[in-house]
Amino acid sequence: FRWLLAPVAPAEFLGRHWERAPLLVRRGDPGYYAGLFSTADFDAALRRGEVHFGTHLDVTSYAEGVRETHNPSGRALPAVVWDFYQNGCSLRLLCPQAFSPTVWHFLSILQEQFGSMAGANTYLTPPGTQGFAPHYDDIEAFVLQLEGKKHWRVYSPRTDAEVLPQFSSGNLTQAELGEPMLETVLEAGDLLYFPRGFIHQGDCLPDAHSLHITVSSYQRNSWGDFLEKLLPAALQMALEEDVEFRRGLPMDYLQYMGVANSDTVDARRTAFVEKVQSLIKKLVDYAPIDAAVDQRAKSFLHDCLPPVLTQSEKAQSVYGFPARWQDGGPCNVDILVTKDTEVRLLRHGIVRLCNEEAGVMLYYTTENSRVYHKEEPKFLELDPEYTDSIEFLLSSYPNHVSVDNLPCETLEEKISLATLLFEKGILTTKKPLAQV
């Protein structure tokens, strides 16, 4: 996060710009983003046959106020894709993290910083063209100029209703925009940030192509989105526990309530409104705030990219376990956890313990896909007596603890839990469990 914003300090950015105002960082360093993603990486993904039109790649154009998408069906073959580009179309790669280990690693770190999904698109635009109509988005956007340069115009939200919007806009026309609050040419190594709701458009200059990556976060991550989870749960609890919420409405309320009666002066109307206000105030007492946070955390873990492992982490996890076929049969198969084995969570943020109607669930990210929601949410149903051990592992991170110190009743339970979590990639050991 510091590297993304440098030389602006994170505290300054969060205090002055986050959700408030655009930030332009000129670095004068064309190699600042070297190794993150390039047109060569894009071409390599096409050649591996992993990219499909519509699913991973959009071909777009914007001319004379009209935005068009030109996606054929099927695999995005290099000859077809580069022909589109040569004819003035922009190419938007929708999920670069699925094809680029460096983008995957970058986003996996940022999602921990934001506590919200971090996604990305890359945009390759030919010289002298524009791929998209002016619009605003429902995400916080960080534009990283990787190659070439691009002319950008950014406009303030036009109304209060468009400040930090829940949803992105449709395509806008130039006549709807007014004057830009910021106009600049981004060059390789530069950064442009703008909050959701700020209208923007970018076009290429005649003398250079542009490759940029837009990193996004904070989609549907507002207080209002949290209350959408919280209030129905609070109401359900209130209905179960408080008879006042179960009492019947007045028999005659339809006669004096409703829009047609909104200007009527009637004591019954006043009493009805006061009763509603009273019940809403009482609702706060039934709000299961922590449980609603856990439900949002559960959704976040489904959104998350899986963690990127270092070589040492692989060697000390199930991903580096040396089980294999050799000399006519499998060898090194048994995962031998003992009371002296020292373990820790692979990452602090990869699990979430949730109490649900069905039982105690441990949601985790290690088996997620690099493609958004390609996999269903991953979870383990745990016996309630294992809850303390999970909390112990969370509070001990990043230190290793011996299996014998897990607060389970028996050694058998300690070893069983540690083995299960190791097999799911959730735990690593201080030393490799088996030597090759």
C-alpha positions, 0 to 999 in steps of 0.5 A, a space after each residue: 500500500 505504501 509502495 502504491 501511494 509513494 511518495 504520499 504517506 498512507 496516513 495523508 492519503 487516507 485523511 485527505 483523499 480516500 472517499 473525498 478527492 482524486 490524487 495524482 502522483 507523478 513519479 518521472 520514473 517509467 520503470 516504477 511498475 516494472 514486473 507488475 504487468 506488461 503487454 508481453 504478459 498479456 500476449 503470453 496469456 493469449 498464447 497459452 490459450 487461457 483467455 476467452 472473449 467475454 469471460 476474460 477479455 472485452 474488445 471495445 471502442 468509443 467513437 462519435 459518442 457511441 460505446 460499442 463492444 465487439 466480443 466474438 465467442 470462444 477463445 481469444 486467439 492472438 491473431 484475432 485479438 491483435 487484429 482488433 487492436 490494429 483496427 483501433 479497438 481497446 482491449 480490457 483484460 477483466 481478471 489479470 490476477 488469474 494470468 499473472 502471479 505478480 498481479 495476484 500477489 499484489 492484490 492479495 496484499 491489498 485485500 488485507 489492507 482494505 479488508 475488502 476485495 481488491 480486484 483489477 482490470 488492465 486496459 490496452 488502448 491503441 494510439 489516438 483512440 478511446 475505448 470507453 464512454 465517460 462514466 462513474 464507478 461504484 469502486 475506489 479506483 487506482 489507475 497505474 500507468 504501466 506503459 505509454 501514456 493516456 490523457 485523463 479527465 476527471 469530473 466531480 459528482 454532479 449531485 449529492 446522490 452521486 457522491 459515493 454511489 452504490 452502483 456504477 453509472 451508465 454511459 454518459 455523454 459529453 453534454 452531461 459533464 461540464 468542465 473537468 476538475 482534473 485533466 492530466 496526461 498519465 505517463 508510465 510510473 504515474 498513479 491516479 486515484 479517484 473515489 467512487 462517483 467521480 466521472 472519468 474518461 481516458 483517451 490515447 494521444 496520437 503518438 503512443 499506446 497506453 497500458 494501464 491497470 485499474 485496481 479497485 476496492 470497496 464495492 458495496 462496503 458501506 455502512 448502508 450495506 452493513 445495515 442491510 445485513 444487520 437490520 433483518 437479523 435484528 428484526 428477527 430477534 426482536 420478533 422472537 424475544 419481544 411481544 411488542 413487535 408481535 402485537 397487531 396493527 390497529 384495525 383502522 390504520 389504513 383509514 388514516 395512514 398512507 400518502 393520501 392521508 399524509 396532510 391529515 391532522 389526526 391524533 391517531 396518525 401521530 400515535 402511529 408514527 410515534 409507535 413506529 419510531 419507538 419500535 425502531 429505537 428498541 430494534 437497536 437493542 436486538 441488533 446482533 452486530 458481531 454476528 452481522 460483521 461475521 456474515 460480511 467477513 464470510 462474504 469477504 473470504 469468498 471474494 478473496 484471492 487465495 494467499 500467495 505462498 513463499 517457497 519456505 511456506 510451501 515447504 512447511 505446508 501441505 502444498 509442499 508435502 512430498 507425497 508421490 508415486 515412486 517405485 510402483 507405489 505411493 510414498 511419503 503419504 502419512 501426515 505425521 503430526 505429534 504433540 511436539 509439532 509446532 504450527 501456526 496459521 498460514 495467514 491471519 486473515 485466511 479464516 473466519 469463525 462463524 456461529 450459524 444455525 447449522 453449527 460452528 463454521 470455519 470459513 477459509 480462503 486457501 482453496 479459493 480461485 484466482 477467478 472471482 467466485 469460480 469456487 463456492 465458499 470453502 468452510 469446515 464444520 467444527 465441533 464447538 469444543 474446537 472454537 477455543 483452539 481456533 481463537 488460540 491460533 488466531 491470537 498466537 499468530 505469527 508465532 508458532 505453538 506446539 500442538 500440545 498447547 492447543 486448548 482441546 480436552 485430549 491429545 487425540 483431539 489436538 492432533 486431529 484438529 491440527 491435521 485437519 487444518 494442515 490438510 486444508 492448507 490453513 496451518 503451516 509447521 515450523 519445520 517440514 513434516 517429512 523430509 524428501 
